Amino acid sequence: MAQPISSHSQTTSQSPPPPIPTIAVDGIQPSTRQRAFSFSNLVKRTRRAYSVSSAYPVKVHPSLALPTPKSSADLCLSADGLEIQKMKVPSLTPAQRRNSIAAAQRKYEDFEQKIEAAPLFVLVSTYLNYFILILFGHVRDIMGKLFKRKEYAHLRMSEGYAPLVSDFDSFYTRRMYLRIRDCWNRPTTGVPGRKITILERESKDFNLSFRLTGKKMEATNFSSYNYLGFAQNEGFCADQVEDCVKEYGMSSGSTRLEAGTLDIHQNLEKKVANFVGKEDAIIVSMGFATNSTTIPSLVGKGCLVISDELNHSSIIFGVRLSGASVRVFKHNNMIDLRNLLREVISQGQPRTHRPWKKIVIIVEGLYSMEGSIVNLPELIKLKQEFKFYLYVDEAHSIGALGENGGGVCDFYGISPKHVDIMMGTFTKSFGAAGGYIAGDKAVIDHLRVKNHAFSYAETMSPPVIQQVSSSMGIIMGEDGTNDGVNRIHNLAENARYFSNELRKLGFIVYGDEGSPVIPLLLFNPAKVSAFSREMLKRGIAVVVVGYPATPIISSRARFCLSSAHTREDLDKAIRDISGHTAEMLQLVKSLDSVKYTPRSYIVADTDILSKEKATSYEQELNKGKFEIYNIPRVREVGQSWSSVPLTLLSALLTSSRILLNIWPDLIICNGPGSCIPICMLAYIPRILGIKKIEIVYVESFARVETLSLTGKLLYPFADRFLVQWSELSNILDKAEYKGILV
Ligand SMILES: Cc1ncc(COP(=O)(O)O)c(C=O)c1O
């Protein structure tokens, strides 16, 4: 039997460990890992993690500016820096050989989207929403247990038995999930390609059960992991699959260790190894089982697994099965990982303090809930320094990232030899099912007997093998066409366009540059269901995600982009999302429903800057039909507060005179200090139900967190928040307004 992968080389307890050299990351000195709970830290972390990205400068995705392939075959990133070395790595695929110097020079910072602070208003309203839901849920439970004893018997202590399902998860499922259950598990039919066909259903018992109505509805599909558009029932792959079924049937009828190894299994394993740039590979019929059975065959008692906090449940399950110790580091945070490594290596195993038998770090290439791409260059530097094994789950990145679809190594231009275990699935980019493990031959030979899903479960079905083989062949250019390259480019371009457009509109969007997974933050549980239902009404199928798949506060909609999407699909989706948010998200609201009367702009002359801006804007757009009114500024910077009541009164009087005079449909605010009185007054007719005066707040390149106090005050009242002044012209061009520009 093959031996397990060699043990982690560590200092023994006899010889004291030498001081571990430190790397300063981005000039930040590594600090001691803080474990103690601190309320202020919690608040800081929460604000950082669930935050607004309102005005990112547009970055050009480097993979779109494809560099010309170099003839020098094996350029790859040296592990100890970002300099390029010429190395002979015979296992590199032809596709990976095409990686250019430009690719190898990429840094993580080029793709990382910095997460910015969320406005307190969003956080507070989200917590409040949960508070009300939880409160009402508990009140209903208490009443139910008292007055509907039979119905609630399973939640009560009965005959000495404790209730079996009375934890928070059960409460969450009954009192929160059930209310919005229609947004998940929607039955579909047909191929989940660019479009998806959804079977309509209805519930007459508040989502306890559903009944199909018999109607079907077609929607643009942003919910499947069809990154490269291979989910097809026609074309090259489908034809080959059809031929394969005629030749091999549907099943090998045995396990791999017995009589189930077909020639096509072995061919696919060679192809996968070649594609990812490793010596050998095994394939397993289920992606989830690939992780959960491989990890226990590599590590066990006395070993340590260090896992990213957002790793997929198949990894968590595998680590638990293995019996290895596990420590978790903050998502993609290399400073935290470094501190953790120092701690665990210096301390060794619990109680005995013996050195760990081996240390394996498990990360994902692309995180499917966050859209973040692993910081592989920094991870490899740490690997060189601390000597751990690196296991990368490429379920979402293989095929979808990198100039050649080769995953994260290809994306950064890093040689795959730096990653010990490469795991991936065929469910996403290849439009099939199953998973693979690629690595050195000795390790893969060991897995061929020790991996239970490989040796004891059913083998991968022939049509599935053929689908993977054909689609991988297209990505590698084996069919002699540019189809594969075109798909990869379309996907990168679609992903970049879509996320940039959403960010420009002021949405809270996660995900690194180039990620085909684009999460749009909704926070509020009420918005989750509303967003999903409204999107479906508009023919957009999108997955909404909440607890337990995400932290309870950061519910989101997750758009999965595909190379099959056309620009029209994306533009329509963006229009639908931004229009729809009028009711759903406080960030961007629609003006569509309002009819505007002829244009006549008036600007309040509050300060020289905004007057100049308004005048030049007027000259550009309005060609001289511009009147300028004066509104006193409530308080100049540095002015004493004692005069504020008087100036506020005067501002309110002037504003009400202007409002009544113009009776506008729209107020465009640029300079919150002077906007507040007029916006407050403009709310009165809305509250009285007389007229809805739209308020648009323009802050050129401002981020919510950097707004002044008055800006933050005004922000929640604005119907539409524009981050770029130039975008205003797009709105104004489309409609005739009667409005005020403040
Ligand atoms: C990171 C990761 N690993 C493994 C899996 C399991 O793959 P499969 O769905 O093919 O079983 C998934 C599924 O989405 C995943 O996201």
Ligand as a Chemical Component Dictionary entry (heavy atoms), coordinates in Angstrom:
data_LIG
# 
_chem_comp.id                   LIG 
_chem_comp.type                 NON-POLYMER 
_chem_comp.pdbx_formal_charge   0 
_chem_comp.three_letter_code    LIG 
# 
loop_
_chem_comp_atom.comp_id 
_chem_comp_atom.atom_id 
_chem_comp_atom.alt_atom_id 
_chem_comp_atom.type_symbol 
_chem_comp_atom.charge 
_chem_comp_atom.model_Cartn_x 
_chem_comp_atom.model_Cartn_y 
_chem_comp_atom.model_Cartn_z 
_chem_comp_atom.pdbx_ordinal 
LIG C1 C1 C 0 -15.940 24.737 -3.069 1  
LIG C2 C2 C 0 -16.769 23.547 -3.368 2  
LIG N1 N1 N 0 -16.244 22.313 -3.214 3  
LIG C3 C3 C 0 -16.976 21.215 -3.479 4  
LIG C4 C4 C 0 -18.272 21.296 -3.931 5  
LIG C5 C5 C 0 -19.067 20.042 -4.196 6  
LIG O1 O1 O 0 -19.215 19.832 -5.551 7  
LIG P1 P1 P 0 -20.463 19.086 -6.218 8  
LIG O2 O2 O 0 -21.594 20.048 -6.214 9  
LIG O3 O3 O 0 -19.979 18.793 -7.574 10 
LIG O4 O4 O 0 -20.760 17.869 -5.424 11 
LIG C6 C6 C 0 -18.853 22.544 -4.122 12 
LIG C7 C7 C 0 -20.236 22.681 -4.604 13 
LIG O5 O5 O 0 -20.744 23.676 -4.951 14 
LIG C8 C8 C 0 -18.074 23.704 -3.832 15 
LIG O6 O6 O 0 -18.593 24.924 -3.974 16 
# 
loop_
_chem_comp_bond.comp_id 
_chem_comp_bond.atom_id_1 
_chem_comp_bond.atom_id_2 
_chem_comp_bond.value_order 
_chem_comp_bond.pdbx_ordinal 
LIG C1 C2 SING 1  
LIG C2 N1 SING 2  
LIG C2 C8 DOUB 3  
LIG N1 C3 DOUB 4  
LIG C3 C4 SING 5  
LIG C4 C5 SING 6  
LIG C4 C6 DOUB 7  
LIG C5 O1 SING 8  
LIG O1 P1 SING 9  
LIG P1 O2 DOUB 10 
LIG P1 O3 SING 11 
LIG P1 O4 SING 12 
LIG C6 C7 SING 13 
LIG C6 C8 SING 14 
LIG C7 O5 DOUB 15 
LIG C8 O6 SING 16 
# 
